[in-house]
Structures are given as C-alpha cells and as structure tokens.
Amino acid sequence: MKAIVAAAIALTTFAGTVLAAPGAVQPPDSSAGAKQESPFACNRLALTPEKRKRHFDELSPALLTLKTGIRELPDGYEFQFPGDASTYSLLAEWVGGERVCCPFFDIDLRSDREGGPQFLRLTGREGTKQFIVADFAPWFRK
C-alpha cells in the first residue's frame, strides 16, 4: 500500500513538473489585468522636439496638400494619396511618428498595384472616429 501511495505522489509531482515545463500550455492568469488602453489624446511630448516639429509642422501640412480623397469607414477614415515613391516616404515617416504620439490608432498604409493610389487608414476602438474628426479637422476641408 505504501508503494502505491509513494507512486501516486511521484506521478503527481512528475505531472506537475511536465505541465510547468517551458512551452507547456498554461491556463490564463486571472490576476493579470486587462490591457491598458491609451486615452484619446495626442501626446506631442512623446516625440523629441525635432521629431515633433517635423511631424506637425512639415509632414502633416505636406500630406494635407497631397491628399486626393477621403472615405468614411464605420470605425474611422481612409485618406487617399498619389501613388508616387516620395509620397509613400512621407506617409511612412508620418505613420512612424503618429504611432508614438497617438498609440490608440490602428494605422494601415496600403499601396495599390501598378503605381495606383496609396491609402492611409486610421481606425480604432469606439471614439476613434470622433477623435479623427476633431483632431484632423483641416484634412476634411476641400
């Protein structure tokens, strides 16, 4: 009988070790809180003074003049731009800065084939669309 109890203890200990082994699937940790979401506010101080000047005083106005269209989406907006390489470079640089100062955005940059237009899609959780309308007001003027 003692041998059976000892074997059961050994098996239980071994099973616990196997389940805790690296790569083993573990149950979700209920003590971990939900992912913290950023507030709807542009944190301009997240950029260095040089990058802030470039992003807000140079890139944004340049892209505003290049914008060729807007499409409303259920959770945001998609802005259309010409398909040339220099516009793509400006868009990619702008996206890099925007991800830092407005981390609540989902940002997609798409280029259509054969030199077609490029699209900058800004979307996100509830409230993002209203933020875009307020913060990007000049982008909606004709």
Helices and strands as residue ranges (DSSP letters): H 2-19, G 44-46, H 49-53, I 54-59, H 60-66, E 69-73, E 76-81, H 85-101, E 106-111, E 118-123, H 128-135, G 137-140
